[in-house]
Amino acid sequence: MTARGWAFFLARRLAVLALLLVVVSFAVFSLLYLSPGSVIDTLLGTNPRTPAELSYLTSEYHLNQPFLTQYWIWASQAVRLHFGNSIQTSLPVTSEIRQRLPVSLFLGVYAYILTVLLGVGLGIAAALRRQRLADRGIVGAAIVALSTPAFVSGVFLIYLLGIQVRLFPVAGPGTGFFGELWHLTLPAVALALTATAYLVKHTRAAVIGVLDQDYVTFARARGLTASRVLTGYILRNALIPVVTMSGLILSYVITGAVLVEDTFSLPGIGQLLVQSATAKDLPLIQGVAMVIAVVIVLANLLADVALMAVDPRIRLGRGSR
Amino acid sequence: MSTAVALPAEITGAGRRRRRGSWLISACLVVVGVVVVMAVFGSAIAPQDPNAQNTFFILARPSGAHWLGTDSLGRDVFSRLIAGARTAFLGPLVIAASSMLLGNLLGLLAGYRGGRTDALIMRWVDLMWAVPGLLLIIVVAGALGSGYWLAVGLLIVLTVPFDTRVVRGVTLEQAPRPYVEAARTLGVPDWRIMLFHIWPNVSPVAIANAFLVFAGSLTSLAGLSFLGLGVAPGTPDWGLMLSEGLQDLFVNPIAVLAPGVMIVLTATSMNLIGDWLQERLSSKGAAR
């Protein structure tokens, strides 16, 4: 694809994404009005109802303005990452989020790396040993892992590797890079499990599809070494599911992170979301929801661009249209 | 066609292992049967009242009186496990059934009609596809207040696109077949063709899919209850039992691990039965 084609593709995708974010932000803003009771009641939470507080909230949230104007003010603030103050702690939502972001990012990236390494590795291994014991074992484990939600696997891991065999710490984020790595290993494994199983399934299917191709047989017939065939032909095709599924994997990881952070008492974004939902802290919910929406939307764009870079068939297919 | 349909057959080894795998399916059917019995009779067959508290006997280890011990309020874990099958079974059943009904109608419509109807339905499906369901439910629960049936309702909305996509894929395959054309030539009305001619050929995939949806909603609902955003506090529910017992994992691990095992067992069984059914039904020559 030419540079102009790329630019056109990116511009079109960005326009769609911007539109999508506008829709999401509108929905997120409307939550304030969807929640039962008046907006003032919602924003007050358990705080005392004083005239000073009422007039402060009215001016802070521009409640005497029409709905769309309120949305406009909220959205233009949100673009600058101002989501108001948390009802519970009265701290700015942005600083609450910023405080929690590092743990979640570390956990997410850790789990993502584990997913890709384990998923692709085991998927290829299973495909190469098709119908043999290793394949059956991997596929069987994948079926169980697919049916195991992250919080259940988290609890099992805590029990097995945290309590029975005291290998890993069972709660808290740890300090320093290696401390974090150490503390977040169990959560990351629990988080990676379901997505890994999914990736194993798809990688295995992709590799089996390639193994039967004539060009692989021909490469072997030409006398190429097994490792050459593996890296040059099989691995290249095995990586395509990783890229096509990365949006889905990310969605798994973010959803699972909420459960895993709760299980392992990690002070991350997921735990913040659950706490704010339990406490009905709407400004905080809105802020977290927007941050997560932006992350998902951007990651999906990245996945699409990566897929086009990796797979010439898609690139040429779209370019010629 | 969606990969969700193509792959389970791949993973079970497409028929070659059916004979060897039959004991596995029998085991899965037994598990599901036991869960159904537990869900239907609930506390009636539980050895003790699942909500009776006994503060003199908290966090007891498994014994003859309490097979799986007691929790931090002295309630019998085994009885709660039996009573908890109800919320684990009822919600997913409602979700799988309603999402199958709606998803099949929309999928048939999109696949058979094509054109603008198809474009409209599929645009909506694509939009819903990217939504992380559990997060959406948490956010909505934060605004509207949490509840088991609210979560069930939202999960139906979130899983309908999944069914729709699968059914549309199979319908697209069936629509150009001669039997459809013949029915149309005879003047059979479109809705009759969709429901009585095409749907029987779509049904194996649709039914198998309902089992996968059941397994998925079971884990989602359990997860919400685990987070405290599902069933009301105090309800016997596997997800909630996990979170209630988590801080006592050192003292009575069985109280936490047992509901976890039940969730995994039930979901795995449902997934395997779904895969197996699809293989069975489609090999009888219905689909493809």
Boltz contact constraints between the chains, C-beta under 6 A:
constraints:
  - contact:
      token1: [A, 31]
      token2: [B, 143]
      max_distance: 6.0
  - contact:
      token1: [A, 34]
      token2: [B, 143]
      max_distance: 6.0
  - contact:
      token1: [A, 35]
      token2: [B, 143]
      max_distance: 6.0
  - contact:
      token1: [A, 139]
      token2: [B, 11]
      max_distance: 6.0
  - contact:
      token1: [A, 144]
      token2: [B, 268]
      max_distance: 6.0
  - contact:
      token1: [A, 147]
      token2: [B, 215]
      max_distance: 6.0
  - contact:
      token1: [A, 147]
      token2: [B, 264]
      max_distance: 6.0
  - contact:
      token1: [A, 147]
      token2: [B, 267]
      max_distance: 6.0
  - contact:
      token1: [A, 147]
      token2: [B, 268]
      max_distance: 6.0
  - contact:
      token1: [A, 147]
      token2: [B, 271]
      max_distance: 6.0
  - contact:
      token1: [A, 148]
      token2: [B, 264]
      max_distance: 6.0
  - contact:
      token1: [A, 149]
      token2: [B, 219]
      max_distance: 6.0
  - contact:
      token1: [A, 149]
      token2: [B, 223]
      max_distance: 6.0
  - contact:
      token1: [A, 151]
      token2: [B, 223]
      max_distance: 6.0
  - contact:
      token1: [A, 151]
      token2: [B, 226]
      max_distance: 6.0
  - contact:
      token1: [A, 152]
      token2: [B, 260]
      max_distance: 6.0
  - contact:
      token1: [A, 152]
      token2: [B, 263]
      max_distance: 6.0
  - contact:
      token1: [A, 152]
      token2: [B, 264]
      max_distance: 6.0
  - contact:
      token1: [A, 155]
      token2: [B, 256]
      max_distance: 6.0
  - contact:
      token1: [A, 155]
      token2: [B, 260]
      max_distance: 6.0
  - contact:
      token1: [A, 159]
      token2: [B, 253]
      max_distance: 6.0
  - contact:
      token1: [A, 201]
      token2: [B, 7]
      max_distance: 6.0
  - contact:
      token1: [A, 201]
      token2: [B, 11]
      max_distance: 6.0
  - contact:
      token1: [A, 205]
      token2: [B, 7]
      max_distance: 6.0
  - contact:
      token1: [A, 205]
      token2: [B, 10]
      max_distance: 6.0
  - contact:
      token1: [A, 251]
      token2: [B, 132]
      max_distance: 6.0
  - contact:
      token1: [A, 254]
      token2: [B, 132]
      max_distance: 6.0
  - contact:
      token1: [A, 255]
      token2: [B, 132]
      max_distance: 6.0
  - contact:
      token1: [A, 255]
      token2: [B, 134]
      max_distance: 6.0
  - contact:
      token1: [A, 255]
      token2: [B, 135]
      max_distance: 6.0
  - contact:
      token1: [A, 259]
      token2: [B, 223]
      max_distance: 6.0
  - contact:
      token1: [A, 262]
      token2: [B, 227]
      max_distance: 6.0
  - contact:
      token1: [A, 273]
      token2: [B, 138]
      max_distance: 6.0
  - contact:
      token1: [A, 274]
      token2: [B, 227]
      max_distance: 6.0
  - contact:
      token1: [A, 277]
      token2: [B, 138]
      max_distance: 6.0
  - contact:
      token1: [A, 277]
      token2: [B, 141]
      max_distance: 6.0
  - contact:
      token1: [A, 277]
      token2: [B, 142]
      max_distance: 6.0
  - contact:
      token1: [A, 278]
      token2: [B, 228]
      max_distance: 6.0
  - contact:
      token1: [A, 280]
      token2: [B, 142]
      max_distance: 6.0
  - contact:
      token1: [A, 285]
      token2: [B, 139]
      max_distance: 6.0
  - contact:
      token1: [A, 285]
      token2: [B, 142]
      max_distance: 6.0
  - contact:
      token1: [A, 289]
      token2: [B, 139]
      max_distance: 6.0
